[in-house]
Amino acid sequence: MQYGSIEAGGTKFVLAVGDESLHVLVKEQIPTTTPEETLRRCTAFFKAHPVAALGIGSFGPIDIVPQSPTYGQILATPKPGWQGTNMVAYFEKALLVPVALTTDVNASAFGEYQAGAGKNDDSLVYFTIGTGIGGGAIQNGAFIGGSGHAEMGHAFALPRADDDFAGSCPFHGNHCFEGLAAGPSIQARTGVPGQELPRTAPVFDLISYYVAQMLFDAYVNLRPSKLVVGGSVLSAAELPKVSAYFEQFNHGYIAAPALADLIVLSQMPNNSSATVGDFALAKRALDVG
């Protein structure tokens, strides 16, 4: 049995086919253009490489509530032409297979849960920190969320006393984690892209502070077995600072496990968390169907 994956991003779609062990058999990347052209090229790929079911992790916002009348649709996205596009309905008709849809970050969380940093745990919260910040939570194989998908990157954040940065979020300024710690905030603060700065640059201490605040909030709210961080902003060099700030926020209140075991980076090779998560969701959709 083979399963399909679509990582639907704002600039590119990554298409893949995997086997029963969730290993990638074939992979292709296409640019995100118009919905018509992009979805047509996806269909051609899966016609050439047939699958029994398809998992999609998509940019958003999207409606992932099956009982909703707009289930499967991309909602008020700034991506021109994509609002109202229903990928679930499109691919069910085009490929005649079950289709599972979730957010891109949920797909990554599920991949880590199935085969990565959380494969031996019953729960995890996964954050991706890059151009934006997103988070997904899993408990006993189920995503946590009811009326819609989580927006953990836009949870309320408290700026550090010595940080006068106005924030890069157009909605929340310096009062959400995305506005304070996502990739664009580094360049806005320093005038230099984060990947060109040494890890000893002071800005990474601020990033570590806000990531620790975000992880601590997730931990006290959900008490997961693992807190997993992916994306390009945080590296292993910052983990000791993140743990130190996490302990500072906790102030001895919760008896947390060893932070080196609790707070970890993504362990999936070749940035494959979302692909593997999509395969697993497709496999589950077929089993349920």
Backbone bond lengths (Angstrom), bond angles and torsions (degrees), N, CA, C in turn:
res aa  C-N    CA-C-N  psi(-1)  N-CA   C-N-CA  omega(-1)  CA-C   N-CA-C  phi
1 M - - - 1.463 - - 1.527 109.14 -
2 Q 1.348 116.43 137.66 1.456 120.83 178.56 1.532 109.70 -121.38
3 Y 1.356 114.22 147.55 1.453 121.19 -175.81 1.527 109.47 -126.00
4 G 1.328 115.19 148.72 1.452 120.32 -177.56 1.518 112.82 -106.62
5 S 1.321 115.04 152.95 1.462 122.23 177.18 1.512 109.75 -134.27
6 I 1.328 115.42 136.26 1.464 122.11 168.73 1.514 107.90 -125.28
7 E 1.331 116.63 115.76 1.462 121.90 167.79 1.527 105.81 -92.71
8 A 1.308 115.65 101.84 1.461 121.44 -173.66 1.519 109.71 -93.32
9 G 1.320 116.96 102.55 1.453 121.65 -178.98 1.512 112.31 -110.04
10 G 1.295 115.49 168.46 1.455 120.58 -178.02 1.513 113.97 -68.66
11 T 1.328 118.10 -24.59 1.466 121.22 179.69 1.520 113.00 -113.47
12 K 1.335 118.32 -22.04 1.457 120.37 -179.51 1.522 110.49 -152.36
13 F 1.320 115.13 153.47 1.457 123.45 170.75 1.523 106.87 -111.13
14 V 1.333 116.69 129.19 1.459 121.68 175.80 1.523 107.62 -106.55
15 L 1.319 115.86 119.05 1.460 122.74 -175.90 1.530 108.27 -107.72
16 A 1.336 116.52 140.07 1.458 119.15 -178.88 1.518 110.45 -152.91
17 V 1.320 114.52 156.66 1.459 122.93 174.05 1.521 107.35 -124.85
18 G 1.342 116.00 135.03 1.451 121.12 -179.00 1.512 112.34 -129.16
19 D 1.329 115.31 165.65 1.462 120.94 -178.62 1.530 111.20 -100.00
20 E 1.316 116.27 -171.56 1.459 121.56 -177.36 1.524 112.21 -61.40
21 S 1.326 116.81 -26.94 1.465 121.36 179.34 1.521 112.17 -89.17
22 L 1.324 116.63 8.54 1.464 123.74 179.01 1.531 112.73 66.29
23 H 1.315 116.71 25.70 1.458 121.75 176.30 1.527 110.13 -90.81
24 V 1.318 116.47 140.32 1.459 121.33 -179.14 1.524 110.13 -71.76
25 L 1.337 116.17 127.75 1.459 122.21 176.87 1.519 111.75 -99.75
26 V 1.310 117.11 -39.13 1.461 122.08 179.73 1.522 108.21 -151.04
27 K 1.322 116.49 145.81 1.461 121.13 -175.58 1.518 109.77 -144.95
28 E 1.330 115.78 145.75 1.461 120.91 179.13 1.524 109.19 -149.74
29 Q 1.309 116.19 146.94 1.463 121.71 178.61 1.515 109.68 -118.90
30 I 1.341 115.76 134.49 1.462 120.43 177.57 1.529 108.62 -129.94
31 P 1.326 117.80 152.77 1.465 118.98 178.63 1.518 111.41 -74.34
32 T 1.324 115.87 149.48 1.461 121.19 173.65 1.524 108.07 -83.12
33 T 1.324 115.86 110.90 1.467 121.10 178.43 1.529 107.73 -115.70
34 T 1.313 117.91 -125.11 1.464 119.93 175.47 1.519 109.73 -78.02
35 P 1.328 118.05 156.29 1.461 118.78 176.45 1.528 112.17 -56.90
36 E 1.329 116.87 -41.15 1.458 120.60 -176.84 1.528 111.15 -60.71
37 E 1.346 116.08 -50.79 1.458 119.69 -177.39 1.525 111.59 -69.07
38 T 1.328 116.75 -43.05 1.462 120.16 -176.22 1.520 110.90 -64.98
39 L 1.321 117.95 -46.85 1.462 120.56 -178.31 1.526 111.30 -70.05
40 R 1.328 116.67 -31.80 1.482 119.42 175.57 1.525 110.37 -63.38
41 R 1.344 116.92 -42.08 1.460 119.89 179.99 1.538 111.11 -69.00
42 C 1.310 116.32 -34.65 1.475 119.41 174.40 1.525 110.50 -61.65
43 T 1.323 116.00 -45.63 1.463 120.73 -179.83 1.521 111.04 -60.45
44 A 1.322 116.54 -42.53 1.461 120.14 179.33 1.528 111.06 -61.64
45 F 1.323 116.20 -39.58 1.465 120.28 178.69 1.525 110.82 -61.40
46 F 1.322 117.26 -46.89 1.465 119.84 -176.52 1.528 112.42 -78.88
47 K 1.304 118.55 -19.13 1.459 120.51 169.79 1.527 109.79 -69.39
48 A 1.336 115.17 -37.35 1.466 119.81 177.94 1.521 112.40 -75.39
49 H 1.334 116.27 -26.47 1.468 121.79 -179.49 1.533 107.94 -130.22
50 P 1.326 118.97 78.76 1.469 121.99 -171.90 1.527 113.02 -60.77
51 V 1.339 114.83 145.47 1.459 122.16 179.38 1.520 109.16 -131.14
52 A 1.328 115.55 158.10 1.467 121.21 179.64 1.518 111.85 -84.88
53 A 1.320 117.42 -24.11 1.458 122.88 178.84 1.517 107.66 -160.24
54 L 1.344 114.99 161.23 1.465 120.70 -174.31 1.520 110.20 -129.93
55 G 1.324 116.59 133.93 1.460 122.35 172.50 1.509 109.94 -112.00
56 I 1.332 116.81 136.53 1.464 122.18 -178.30 1.524 109.10 -125.64
57 G 1.318 116.23 126.39 1.460 122.66 169.06 1.514 107.57 -111.19
58 S 1.311 117.63 114.06 1.468 121.12 -167.55 1.520 113.52 -118.00
59 F 1.344 113.68 152.34 1.463 119.96 166.13 1.520 108.45 -61.08
60 G 1.301 116.80 163.19 1.461 118.95 -174.41 1.507 112.81 -135.03
61 P 1.324 113.78 -165.24 1.472 125.60 2.54 1.521 112.19 -72.83
62 I 1.320 116.20 149.57 1.453 121.84 178.74 1.524 109.09 -134.42
63 D 1.327 115.07 158.38 1.460 120.79 177.49 1.523 107.56 -95.00
64 I 1.347 116.77 110.52 1.460 120.99 -178.65 1.526 112.15 -110.81
65 V 1.316 117.37 16.02 1.468 121.61 179.84 1.526 108.63 -94.93
66 P 1.333 118.69 109.45 1.467 120.72 -173.60 1.523 114.43 -57.24
67 Q 1.340 117.94 -29.21 1.465 120.56 -178.13 1.543 112.48 -79.87
68 S 1.312 117.17 -8.36 1.462 120.96 -176.41 1.527 111.11 -77.53
69 P 1.345 117.35 143.97 1.473 119.62 177.37 1.516 113.26 -65.99
70 T 1.319 117.88 -18.28 1.465 120.43 178.16 1.528 111.86 -108.68
71 Y 1.337 116.90 22.58 1.464 120.51 179.77 1.525 110.69 -54.91
72 G 1.320 114.72 134.13 1.463 120.20 177.83 1.510 114.35 93.88
73 Q 1.331 116.86 -11.63 1.464 119.97 -176.32 1.526 112.10 -86.52
74 I 1.335 114.64 145.39 1.454 120.98 165.96 1.522 106.70 -78.70
75 L 1.304 116.26 131.66 1.461 120.95 -172.48 1.526 110.58 -93.20
76 A 1.323 118.92 -132.90 1.481 121.76 -170.49 1.531 111.32 -80.79
77 T 1.319 116.13 65.91 1.458 120.91 179.42 1.532 110.64 -82.78
78 P 1.332 118.05 147.49 1.465 120.04 172.69 1.519 112.65 -76.50
79 K 1.338 118.32 -5.85 1.457 121.51 179.94 1.529 109.08 -70.72
80 P 1.346 118.78 114.29 1.474 121.69 -173.74 1.528 112.23 -56.33
81 G 1.337 114.76 129.73 1.453 121.19 173.67 1.516 115.90 86.83
82 W 1.334 117.64 -11.43 1.463 119.55 -172.68 1.525 113.69 -92.39
83 Q 1.314 118.46 -17.05 1.463 119.29 -179.82 1.526 110.01 -61.19
84 G 1.322 115.87 130.67 1.458 121.13 -179.69 1.515 114.16 90.56
85 T 1.333 118.18 -10.20 1.465 120.93 177.36 1.521 109.91 -64.78
86 N 1.344 115.47 129.92 1.464 120.29 -178.72 1.527 108.53 -112.81
87 M 1.319 116.30 97.16 1.462 120.21 -176.91 1.526 112.30 -72.08
88 V 1.331 117.65 -30.83 1.460 119.45 177.97 1.528 110.04 -62.60
89 A 1.310 116.67 -53.06 1.461 120.24 -179.56 1.527 111.51 -61.59
90 Y 1.327 116.32 -39.87 1.466 120.48 -177.50 1.525 110.80 -62.00
91 F 1.335 116.93 -51.05 1.466 119.28 -173.91 1.527 112.51 -78.10
92 E 1.321 118.09 -28.01 1.465 118.83 173.28 1.525 109.86 -60.93
93 K 1.330 116.69 -40.13 1.459 120.92 179.68 1.522 111.72 -75.37
94 A 1.336 116.82 -41.43 1.468 120.53 -174.60 1.525 112.31 -74.40
95 L 1.340 117.35 -35.76 1.464 120.56 -173.65 1.521 113.60 -110.20
96 L 1.335 117.21 -15.02 1.468 122.47 179.35 1.534 111.65 58.11
97 V 1.331 115.40 44.31 1.461 121.56 177.30 1.525 108.72 -134.66
98 P 1.347 117.60 159.60 1.470 119.21 173.54 1.531 110.46 -64.09
99 V 1.337 115.53 144.49 1.463 121.26 -179.11 1.524 108.94 -127.49
100 A 1.321 116.63 128.49 1.466 122.58 174.81 1.526 108.07 -107.78
101 L 1.320 116.78 135.07 1.465 121.96 -178.06 1.522 110.57 -126.05
102 T 1.321 115.78 135.01 1.448 120.95 169.87 1.525 108.14 -150.29
103 T 1.321 116.52 -176.01 1.464 119.99 178.05 1.525 109.73 -76.48
104 D 1.331 115.32 162.10 1.460 119.20 178.39 1.525 111.16 -60.96
105 V 1.318 117.05 -40.26 1.470 118.97 -178.69 1.528 111.45 -73.22
106 N 1.323 118.60 -33.72 1.466 120.43 174.13 1.528 110.92 -63.05
107 A 1.328 116.14 -40.11 1.465 119.80 178.33 1.521 110.32 -60.94
108 S 1.333 116.60 -42.81 1.467 120.01 177.68 1.526 110.91 -64.31
109 A 1.326 116.02 -41.83 1.461 119.68 177.71 1.524 110.77 -58.90
110 F 1.313 116.67 -41.71 1.466 120.21 -178.33 1.521 111.05 -69.16
111 G 1.330 116.48 -35.29 1.453 119.63 175.69 1.514 111.84 -63.45
112 E 1.335 116.68 -43.35 1.462 120.38 177.41 1.524 110.97 -64.76
113 Y 1.314 116.73 -36.71 1.464 121.88 179.70 1.528 111.00 -66.92
114 Q 1.341 115.85 -39.06 1.458 120.13 -176.73 1.523 113.09 -79.58
115 A 1.332 116.76 -40.14 1.465 118.08 -168.73 1.521 114.43 -142.12
116 G 1.326 118.12 4.42 1.456 120.24 -175.30 1.510 113.30 -117.45
117 A 1.326 115.38 -131.25 1.470 120.95 -173.29 1.521 113.17 -64.29
118 G 1.331 117.76 -23.19 1.465 120.41 -177.45 1.509 114.74 -110.48
119 K 1.328 117.63 18.31 1.471 119.06 -172.98 1.525 113.21 -67.02
120 N 1.311 117.17 -19.23 1.469 119.68 178.69 1.528 112.53 -107.77
121 D 1.329 116.32 15.76 1.466 120.97 -176.38 1.522 110.69 -120.29
122 D 1.337 115.29 158.20 1.459 119.63 179.71 1.528 112.74 -89.23
123 S 1.345 117.13 -9.47 1.462 119.12 -176.35 1.519 110.05 -157.29
124 L 1.314 115.26 152.19 1.464 120.17 173.90 1.515 109.39 -159.00
125 V 1.322 114.20 158.78 1.470 121.75 166.22 1.520 106.03 -120.98
126 Y 1.318 115.23 130.10 1.456 121.90 -179.07 1.519 109.48 -115.24
127 F 1.333 116.01 132.46 1.456 121.79 174.64 1.529 109.46 -119.50
128 T 1.304 116.41 137.37 1.453 120.49 168.42 1.522 107.40 -109.84
129 I 1.333 115.78 130.35 1.460 121.76 -177.82 1.521 107.91 -122.65
130 G 1.307 115.77 105.65 1.455 121.99 -178.78 1.506 109.45 -147.12
131 T 1.330 117.42 -123.10 1.454 121.38 175.44 1.517 110.70 -60.02
132 G 1.312 115.72 -35.55 1.466 122.82 172.06 1.513 108.78 -129.77
133 I 1.323 116.07 -172.21 1.463 121.47 174.67 1.518 108.33 -129.43
134 G 1.315 115.08 128.23 1.454 120.52 176.42 1.503 109.87 -133.04
135 G 1.316 116.75 157.60 1.451 121.03 179.64 1.515 111.78 -142.29
136 G 1.316 115.63 147.80 1.453 121.53 175.93 1.515 109.62 -138.36
137 A 1.328 116.88 144.38 1.459 122.19 -177.32 1.521 110.31 -123.79
138 I 1.342 116.03 138.47 1.463 122.42 -179.74 1.522 109.17 -129.60
139 Q 1.324 114.89 134.50 1.467 121.77 176.24 1.515 107.82 -132.22
140 N 1.335 116.54 118.52 1.472 121.88 178.66 1.529 111.86 50.64
141 G 1.315 116.45 44.52 1.458 121.64 174.49 1.507 115.50 83.88
142 A 1.329 118.74 -1.38 1.460 121.60 -177.96 1.527 110.25 -116.33
143 F 1.322 116.08 141.40 1.455 120.48 174.44 1.520 109.93 -71.35
144 I 1.313 115.66 141.12 1.454 120.62 175.95 1.523 107.46 -90.28
145 G 1.321 115.63 121.41 1.457 121.98 -177.43 1.510 108.73 159.05
146 G 1.310 116.74 144.86 1.454 119.74 -176.06 1.511 113.08 -122.29
147 S 1.330 116.67 -72.52 1.465 120.74 -174.80 1.517 112.72 -80.25
148 G 1.331 117.70 -7.89 1.463 121.40 179.80 1.514 108.69 179.40
149 H 1.323 115.73 -174.59 1.465 118.45 -178.87 1.521 110.85 -86.60
150 A 1.308 114.98 156.18 1.462 121.05 -177.83 1.530 111.12 -65.18
151 E 1.308 116.18 151.02 1.478 123.29 174.95 1.528 107.51 -128.36
152 M 1.336 115.67 60.58 1.458 120.45 -172.32 1.526 113.11 -66.65
153 G 1.312 117.33 -27.39 1.459 119.56 178.20 1.509 113.06 -67.04
154 H 1.333 116.42 -19.89 1.462 120.54 -179.42 1.528 112.12 -105.67
155 A 1.330 116.65 15.15 1.473 119.74 172.01 1.527 109.29 -65.63
156 F 1.329 115.66 156.11 1.469 120.60 -176.90 1.518 110.78 -64.22
157 A 1.318 116.27 131.68 1.460 122.61 177.36 1.521 109.44 -121.39
158 L 1.312 115.70 145.79 1.463 120.80 179.07 1.528 108.81 -102.61
159 P 1.344 118.34 112.71 1.469 120.24 -179.51 1.525 111.51 -60.37
160 R 1.323 115.85 143.89 1.455 120.56 177.11 1.528 109.68 -68.19
161 A 1.302 116.64 148.93 1.466 121.51 -172.83 1.524 112.89 -58.18
162 D 1.336 117.52 -31.94 1.463 120.21 -177.82 1.524 113.01 -94.74
163 D 1.331 117.17 11.39 1.464 121.35 -177.08 1.527 109.86 -108.62
164 D 1.340 116.36 109.28 1.461 120.11 -178.91 1.531 112.31 -101.16
165 F 1.325 117.60 14.63 1.457 121.68 178.81 1.529 109.99 -63.79
166 A 1.338 116.34 134.35 1.467 120.63 -175.99 1.523 112.90 -75.59
167 G 1.330 117.07 -13.34 1.458 119.98 -179.51 1.506 112.13 93.43
168 S 1.336 116.21 151.36 1.462 121.01 -177.53 1.518 113.46 -110.49
169 C 1.336 117.72 4.03 1.462 119.68 177.91 1.529 109.46 -86.32
170 P 1.344 118.24 125.59 1.460 119.67 -179.84 1.519 114.22 -68.41
171 F 1.327 117.06 -15.33 1.460 121.09 -179.70 1.529 112.48 -97.66
172 H 1.337 116.92 -40.86 1.458 120.64 -170.43 1.526 113.85 -120.70
173 G 1.324 117.61 1.68 1.460 120.24 177.79 1.514 111.65 56.85
174 N 1.344 116.39 -120.48 1.465 121.11 -179.16 1.531 112.01 -102.29
175 H 1.317 116.53 26.78 1.465 119.47 179.77 1.521 112.73 -119.55
176 C 1.335 117.18 24.38 1.459 120.69 166.73 1.523 107.54 -140.42
177 F 1.319 115.81 160.63 1.463 119.89 -174.63 1.522 111.98 -67.40
178 E 1.321 117.09 -35.92 1.460 118.95 177.81 1.527 111.13 -62.68
179 G 1.323 116.52 -39.14 1.458 120.16 -179.65 1.514 113.53 -69.44
180 L 1.342 116.48 -22.47 1.463 120.52 -175.92 1.521 114.44 -103.31
181 A 1.358 117.78 -27.35 1.462 118.50 -167.71 1.521 115.25 -132.75
182 A 1.323 119.42 -2.65 1.460 119.42 177.12 1.527 110.53 -72.46
183 G 1.320 115.99 166.69 1.454 121.04 -176.63 1.520 115.13 -49.95
184 P 1.343 119.65 -47.49 1.470 119.65 -179.46 1.520 113.84 -59.63
185 S 1.331 117.44 -27.16 1.464 119.05 179.41 1.526 111.24 -67.67
186 I 1.334 117.26 -30.69 1.463 120.16 179.57 1.522 110.27 -65.81
187 Q 1.336 116.08 -46.90 1.458 118.85 179.28 1.519 111.21 -68.13
188 A 1.323 117.04 -36.71 1.463 119.82 178.74 1.528 111.35 -65.10
189 R 1.318 116.45 -34.58 1.465 120.62 179.86 1.528 112.17 -74.73
190 T 1.339 116.51 -37.91 1.461 120.89 -168.52 1.525 114.54 -112.55
191 G 1.332 116.32 -18.72 1.466 119.52 -174.05 1.510 112.63 81.42
192 V 1.315 117.80 3.38 1.461 122.48 -176.92 1.534 108.64 -129.92
193 P 1.345 118.76 134.63 1.465 119.11 175.17 1.521 111.19 -58.72
194 G 1.328 116.08 144.23 1.448 120.49 -175.82 1.517 114.04 -56.48
195 Q 1.343 117.09 -36.62 1.465 119.80 -177.14 1.527 112.69 -68.75
196 E 1.339 116.65 -13.14 1.464 119.92 178.89 1.529 112.64 -98.01
197 L 1.311 116.99 -1.15 1.466 120.93 -179.19 1.518 111.19 -97.26
198 P 1.340 118.11 146.36 1.460 119.38 172.52 1.522 109.85 -69.98
199 R 1.309 115.58 150.97 1.455 119.64 -177.93 1.524 112.68 -68.44
200 T 1.312 116.25 -10.49 1.463 120.26 175.95 1.528 112.03 -84.77
201 A 1.336 118.51 -4.14 1.463 121.48 -179.98 1.528 109.97 -60.64
202 P 1.339 117.87 139.45 1.471 120.92 -176.64 1.523 114.09 -56.31
203 V 1.339 117.68 -27.82 1.463 119.28 -177.33 1.523 111.80 -60.76
204 F 1.335 117.19 -28.83 1.460 118.52 -178.51 1.527 112.27 -74.23
205 D 1.319 116.88 -19.82 1.461 119.02 171.49 1.529 109.69 -68.32
206 L 1.337 116.34 -41.84 1.465 119.96 176.33 1.532 110.93 -63.34
207 I 1.333 116.20 -44.25 1.462 119.53 179.02 1.526 109.80 -58.95
208 S 1.325 116.44 -43.75 1.467 120.58 179.65 1.528 111.14 -60.82
209 Y 1.320 116.10 -39.41 1.459 121.50 179.58 1.533 110.71 -60.94
210 Y 1.333 116.37 -46.77 1.467 119.33 -176.87 1.527 111.78 -74.43
211 V 1.325 117.17 -35.10 1.462 118.81 175.21 1.523 109.81 -63.23
212 A 1.332 117.70 -42.56 1.468 120.73 177.89 1.524 110.75 -61.79
213 Q 1.316 117.08 -40.50 1.467 120.57 178.47 1.529 110.13 -62.06
214 M 1.331 116.38 -43.55 1.462 121.70 -179.95 1.530 110.74 -64.80
215 L 1.324 116.62 -43.31 1.461 120.26 179.81 1.525 111.45 -67.97
216 F 1.310 116.57 -39.30 1.465 119.29 178.67 1.530 110.34 -63.43
217 D 1.331 116.89 -43.98 1.464 119.75 177.68 1.528 110.74 -57.87
218 A 1.335 116.08 -45.49 1.467 119.87 179.88 1.529 110.56 -63.05
219 Y 1.321 116.19 -37.86 1.463 119.26 -176.95 1.523 111.54 -69.16
220 V 1.319 117.54 -45.96 1.463 117.90 -178.53 1.524 111.55 -71.13
221 N 1.310 117.65 -26.04 1.464 119.99 178.74 1.521 112.91 -79.40
222 L 1.330 117.24 -37.55 1.455 120.59 -170.04 1.522 114.40 -120.91
223 R 1.327 119.05 -18.31 1.458 124.41 179.72 1.538 112.27 50.04
224 P 1.317 118.53 52.71 1.462 120.39 179.13 1.524 111.50 -73.49
225 S 1.324 115.59 162.00 1.460 120.74 175.85 1.519 112.04 -75.05
226 K 1.335 116.91 -26.92 1.450 121.40 -179.76 1.527 110.06 -139.00
227 L 1.331 114.58 143.82 1.461 122.74 169.00 1.521 105.86 -115.74
228 V 1.323 117.09 112.50 1.456 122.37 -172.75 1.524 108.81 -112.21
229 V 1.329 116.55 133.78 1.462 121.60 -179.53 1.529 109.37 -119.30
230 G 1.319 115.85 128.66 1.454 122.19 174.06 1.512 109.96 -123.28
231 G 1.329 116.26 -173.58 1.463 120.38 -178.89 1.519 111.04 95.19
232 S 1.317 114.56 177.21 1.463 120.42 -170.26 1.519 114.62 -94.48
233 V 1.329 119.07 -10.39 1.466 120.55 -171.01 1.523 112.24 -80.60
234 L 1.328 117.20 -47.90 1.466 120.33 -176.23 1.525 110.11 -91.46
235 S 1.325 116.47 138.20 1.460 121.53 176.55 1.522 109.62 -123.39
236 A 1.331 115.41 174.39 1.465 119.99 178.76 1.524 111.53 -60.20
237 A 1.336 116.74 -26.85 1.467 120.25 -178.53 1.524 111.93 -62.57
238 E 1.349 117.15 -27.67 1.468 120.23 -177.47 1.525 113.33 -89.94
239 L 1.314 118.65 -12.84 1.462 119.87 -173.97 1.533 113.49 -58.18
240 P 1.338 119.86 -40.77 1.476 117.44 177.17 1.525 113.06 -61.02
241 K 1.339 117.51 -38.73 1.467 120.22 177.52 1.525 110.87 -67.19
242 V 1.321 115.51 -42.06 1.465 119.16 178.72 1.526 109.75 -58.97
243 S 1.325 117.11 -45.60 1.462 120.56 -179.88 1.526 111.52 -63.56
244 A 1.330 116.55 -39.91 1.471 119.79 179.79 1.520 111.00 -64.21
245 Y 1.331 117.31 -43.15 1.463 119.85 177.96 1.532 110.93 -67.62
246 F 1.333 117.11 -38.16 1.466 121.06 176.87 1.537 109.59 -57.13
247 E 1.320 117.18 -46.48 1.468 120.70 178.20 1.528 111.58 -62.79
248 Q 1.331 115.37 -36.22 1.468 119.50 178.16 1.523 110.83 -63.76
249 F 1.332 116.77 -43.52 1.467 120.59 179.35 1.533 110.73 -66.71
250 N 1.320 116.21 -39.04 1.466 120.47 -178.61 1.527 111.19 -67.83
251 H 1.320 116.67 -40.00 1.473 123.37 176.81 1.523 111.09 54.49
252 G 1.333 115.31 39.40 1.457 120.16 175.91 1.513 115.49 76.35
253 Y 1.324 118.33 9.69 1.468 120.21 -173.46 1.527 112.70 -76.05
254 I 1.337 116.96 -53.75 1.459 120.86 -177.03 1.521 109.21 -101.08
255 A 1.308 116.59 136.95 1.469 120.89 176.25 1.522 108.41 -81.09
256 A 1.319 115.70 83.67 1.458 121.31 -179.18 1.523 110.10 -80.96
257 P 1.336 117.21 155.49 1.465 119.16 174.53 1.525 110.26 -67.99
258 A 1.321 116.72 177.04 1.460 120.54 176.88 1.520 109.25 -54.79
259 L 1.318 116.96 126.82 1.460 119.90 -172.64 1.520 112.58 -66.09
260 A 1.318 117.47 -25.76 1.461 119.72 176.29 1.526 111.21 -65.38
261 D 1.327 117.17 -24.21 1.465 121.64 176.36 1.523 111.71 -92.02
262 L 1.315 116.83 -30.07 1.462 120.99 -177.66 1.528 112.15 -78.48
263 I 1.326 117.28 -46.53 1.463 122.78 -175.13 1.522 109.06 -104.22
264 V 1.323 116.11 111.42 1.465 120.46 -175.45 1.519 110.45 -135.82
265 L 1.317 115.05 158.82 1.458 120.89 172.98 1.525 109.48 -85.47
266 S 1.324 115.64 160.23 1.459 120.71 175.71 1.523 110.28 -54.29
267 Q 1.316 116.06 138.70 1.463 121.48 -178.85 1.520 112.70 -111.93
268 M 1.314 117.15 12.99 1.456 120.04 -177.99 1.528 110.45 -86.98
269 P 1.332 117.98 128.93 1.467 120.02 -179.21 1.521 111.88 -70.08
270 N 1.329 114.86 149.58 1.470 121.89 173.80 1.523 113.01 57.06
271 N 1.336 116.30 32.62 1.463 120.90 176.70 1.533 111.54 54.62
272 S 1.337 115.70 43.89 1.468 120.55 -170.29 1.520 114.11 -99.07
273 S 1.326 118.69 10.93 1.466 120.50 -176.17 1.527 111.83 -55.45
274 A 1.337 116.85 -49.89 1.465 119.98 -175.84 1.521 111.38 -67.62
275 T 1.328 117.08 -39.68 1.463 120.05 179.61 1.521 110.70 -60.83
276 V 1.321 116.79 -49.33 1.459 120.45 179.99 1.528 110.44 -64.18
277 G 1.325 116.96 -38.82 1.452 120.31 176.45 1.514 112.34 -61.86
278 D 1.321 116.61 -41.56 1.471 120.54 177.34 1.524 111.23 -62.77
279 F 1.346 116.72 -42.95 1.463 119.39 177.57 1.524 110.36 -57.81
280 A 1.329 116.34 -46.11 1.462 120.76 -177.62 1.522 111.33 -64.88
281 L 1.333 116.78 -39.10 1.466 120.24 177.78 1.527 111.09 -67.52
282 A 1.339 116.80 -38.03 1.461 120.15 177.17 1.529 110.42 -63.96
283 K 1.330 115.58 -43.61 1.466 120.07 179.23 1.523 111.01 -61.54
284 R 1.338 116.50 -40.64 1.457 120.19 178.59 1.521 111.33 -67.48
285 A 1.338 116.67 -38.61 1.473 119.99 178.62 1.522 110.92 -62.15
286 L 1.313 116.36 -37.90 1.477 120.47 178.55 1.517 110.07 -68.72
287 D 1.322 117.32 -42.40 1.474 120.75 178.95 1.521 111.69 -63.13
288 V 1.350 115.69 -41.67 1.462 120.75 -179.81 1.529 110.05 -67.67
289 G 1.346 114.09 -42.10 1.462 118.57 -178.71 1.515 112.03 -65.64
